[in-house]
Amino acid sequence: MNALFSKPDATALPHVVILGAGASRAALPNGDKNGKPIPLMDDLPNVLGTYGQSW
């Protein structure tokens, strides 16, 4: 069976996928319920506090 359609491995570790937030910002132009702006992918280093760091 193709690995793409096989059952997920129960021992696999969970992972996080970060998707672009353009639609979220378009839907919430004034920010979240507290007025905090919704970040875009371009904002991610600033949000995470990693802007300017070299890996």
SEDOTI-625346 format. One line per 2 residues: number of its first residue (from 1); their letters; for each residue z, x, y of C-alpha. Coordinates in nm, 4 decimals, padded with zeros to 6 digits, always signed. Example, Ala and Ser with C-alpha at 12.3 -4.5 7.8 and 13.67 -1.06 7.14 Angstrom:
residues 2
1> AS> +00.7800/+01.2300/-00.4500; +00.7140/+01.3670/-00.1060
end
This chain:
residues 55
1> MN> +00.0000/+00.0000/+00.0000; -00.0731/+00.1176/+00.3515
3> AL> +00.2366/+00.2724/+00.5147; +00.1742/+00.0647/+00.8268
5> FS> +00.2347/-00.2569/+00.6319; +00.5021/-00.1365/+00.3906
7> KP> +00.8650/-00.2458/+00.4086; +01.0748/-00.0495/+00.6581
9> DA> +01.2966/+00.2181/+00.5090; +01.6552/+00.0945/+00.5212
11> TA> +01.7808/+00.4512/+00.5623; +01.5639/+00.5255/+00.8662
13> LP> +01.7533/+00.5787/+01.1892; +01.6975/+00.3311/+01.4730
15> HV> +01.4898/+00.4472/+01.7667; +01.4247/+00.3421/+02.1234
17> VI> +01.0834/+00.2711/+02.2688; +01.0589/+00.2643/+02.6469
19> LG> +00.7795/+00.0443/+02.7747; +00.6430/+00.0227/+03.1257
21> AG> +00.8335/-00.2088/+03.3566; +00.5496/-00.3159/+03.5846
23> AS> +00.5632/-00.6770/+03.4673; +00.9406/-00.6852/+03.5048
25> RA> +00.9232/-00.5605/+03.8627; +00.6454/-00.8078/+03.9398
27> AL> +00.8570/-01.0904/+03.7960; +01.1721/-00.9750/+03.9772
29> PN> +01.0505/-00.8380/+04.3135; +01.4005/-00.8704/+04.4622
31> GD> +01.5683/-00.6890/+04.1730; +01.8100/-00.8121/+03.9094
33> KN> +02.0871/-01.0680/+03.9671; +02.2858/-00.8007/+04.1533
35> GK> +01.9914/-00.7007/+04.3730; +01.9393/-00.3710/+04.1876
37> PI> +01.5655/-00.2909/+04.1758; +01.3947/-00.2913/+03.8365
39> PL> +01.2753/+00.0671/+03.7668; +00.9180/+00.1575/+03.6832
41> MD> +00.8184/+00.4396/+03.4472; +00.7646/+00.6580/+03.7539
43> DL> +01.1294/+00.5965/+03.8456; +01.2661/+00.6921/+03.5028
45> PN> +01.3642/+01.0542/+03.5823; +01.5563/+00.9349/+03.8893
47> VL> +01.7262/+00.6545/+03.6963; +01.8299/+00.8957/+03.4202
49> GT> +01.9342/+01.1632/+03.6689; +01.6951/+01.4187/+03.5218
51> YG> +01.4518/+01.4573/+03.8125; +01.3716/+01.8223/+03.8767
53> QS> +01.5221/+01.9487/+03.5515; +01.3098/+02.1640/+03.3286
55> W> +01.3246/+02.0994/+02.9581
end
